[in-house]
Amino acid sequence: MIDQCGVCAGGTTGYNYNQNVDCNNDCFGTANYDGCNICAGGRTGVVPESSRDCNGECFGLHMVDQCGSCVMLADACPRDCAGVWGGDAIVDDCGRCSGGHLERSHNIRANMDMDCAGVCHGYAFEDACGHCSGPGTPRVPNSNRDDCGVCTGKGTGVQWNENKDCAGNCFGAAKYDDCGVCAGGSTRREPNQAKGCDGVCNSGKIDCDGFFGMADFGPVIITSAGSLCGLTLIICIMVVRSRLREHRQEMEAREQAIARVERQRNRRQEQHEDLTERVLANLPTHIYDASCSDAFSNTTCSICLGEFENGEELRKLPCEHSFHAECVASWLNVRHTCPLCVQPISAASGAGRGAVRGGGDGRPRGGAATPPRATTPPSGAPIGPGVRTGGGGRRPRTPQAWAEGP
């Protein structure tokens, strides 16, 4: 009889009925059952063996994850805190995503926001003697340095002021002689000057050979001794006057040096304030709107650790990180770097971009924003914490400067 493909089959023909029909019921088709017993190929639209997973199991649960490994679905490699599949970045003790590939590419080290006292965003630092000191610690910076500026104390092997000589001069050459008198160096006194001709200290002997006992030379000796005493008195007066003149010159030179250092400190302070004002003038100002939060790279101020709220005034740094306007003004009084990525901020940063106040729809409202004048305390004084009202009445932590002066 004739099958559905029009072939005479059965009987003595030697053909089976519909033997030319493939698994897709197509005459003379090329579809076949694959290893997973799925009709594939031909006009089925199914790729043979496509039901096998990456491990070769039919309808298996293995998959190739984002890291390129064939694993079970539950064992797929995760993303790290930076959103990188299989990355090695972690959240450190201060809540910053750091370490791993972030340290290699952006120098963001784990716990880089922690000071030497173990306080996140603290202001303690290692002084010149390598001791953790400053705010948050019981130690005053450089309190282990003696009058000669040398670090002393435990572990240094140096005693307090051991570099002073007997005249009180740092690294001087004066020493005590055999008679216990401080001589040499700046003392203008010869060592062992108090010894007599007999080698005994303060003996007063100057004629061990009996020259003064000769009767013929008695009047001459007495006259010479009187002249010598008068000459000694004149020399003493001249020495005293010279010492007074030198002391006055030294005091004048010291006062001039102090005045020069004070002028340099004031000039550096004025330059720092001027640079801070120019940096603030070039930073754009925006009004935060939560409905347009995609326009901001971060939604939290990392200086005061407060989240942005609608209507708050923000400043955006050249690195696209945003902070409260008051917080970043206080921060720039201490250092000109981004609190998040530590990118330097110069007076030319953001120039030409214009600080514009805008609503949540991005349209400007008003003209160029006038940055608040940043006030900087005198050198050596800490900057107290500022209080920012509005936005929930939070009290942000503002950085403090700990300086020793020039």
Stockholm file with secondary structure:
# STOCKHOLM 1.0

chainA/1-406         MIDQCGVCAGGTTGYNYNQNVDCNNDCFGTANYDGCNICAGGRTGVVPESSRDCNGECFGLHMVDQCGSCVMLADACPRDCAGVWGGDAIVDDCGRCSGGHLERSHNIRANMDMDCAGVCHGYAFEDACGHCSGPGTPRVPNSNRDDCGVCTGKGTGVQWNENKDCAGNCFGAAKYDDCGVCAGGSTRREPNQAKGCDGVCNSGKIDCDGFFGMADFGPVIITSAGSLCGLTLIICIMVVRSRLREHRQEMEAREQAIARVERQRNRRQEQHEDLTERVLANLPTHIYDASCSDAFSNTTCSICLGEFENGEELRKLPCEHSFHAECVASWLNVRHTCPLCVQPISAASGAGRGAVRGGGDGRPRGGAATPPRATTPPSGAPIGPGVRTGGGGRRPRTPQAWAEGP
#=GR chainA/1-406 SS CBCTTSCBCSTTSSCCTTTTBCTTSCBTCCCEECTTSCEESTTSCCCTTTTBCTTSCBTCSEEECTTSCEEEGGGCCCBCTTSCBTCCCEECTTSCEESTHHHHHHCCCTTTTBCTTSCBTCCCEECTTSCEESTTSSCCTTTTBCTTSCBCBTTTTBCTTTTBCTTSCBTCCCEECTTSCEESGGGCCCTTTTBCTTSCBTCCCCCTTCGGGCGGGHHHHHHHHHHHHHHHHHHHHHHHHHHHHHHHHHHHHHHHHHHHHHHHHHHHHHHHHHHHHHHHHHSCEEECCGGGGGGSSCSEETTTTEECCTTCEEEECTTSCEEEHHHHHHHHTTCSBCTTTCCBCCTTTTTTTCCEEECTTSCEEEEECCCCCCCCCCTTCCCCCCCCCSTTTCCCCCCCCCCCCC
#=GC SS_cons         CBCTTSCBCSTTSSCCTTTTBCTTSCBTCCCEECTTSCEESTTSCCCTTTTBCTTSCBTCSEEECTTSCEEEGGGCCCBCTTSCBTCCCEECTTSCEESTHHHHHHCCCTTTTBCTTSCBTCCCEECTTSCEESTTSSCCTTTTBCTTSCBCBTTTTBCTTTTBCTTSCBTCCCEECTTSCEESGGGCCCTTTTBCTTSCBTCCCCCTTCGGGCGGGHHHHHHHHHHHHHHHHHHHHHHHHHHHHHHHHHHHHHHHHHHHHHHHHHHHHHHHHHHHHHHHHHSCEEECCGGGGGGSSCSEETTTTEECCTTCEEEECTTSCEEEHHHHHHHHTTCSBCTTTCCBCCTTTTTTTCCEEECTTSCEEEEECCCCCCCCCCTTCCCCCCCCCSTTTCCCCCCCCCCCCC
//
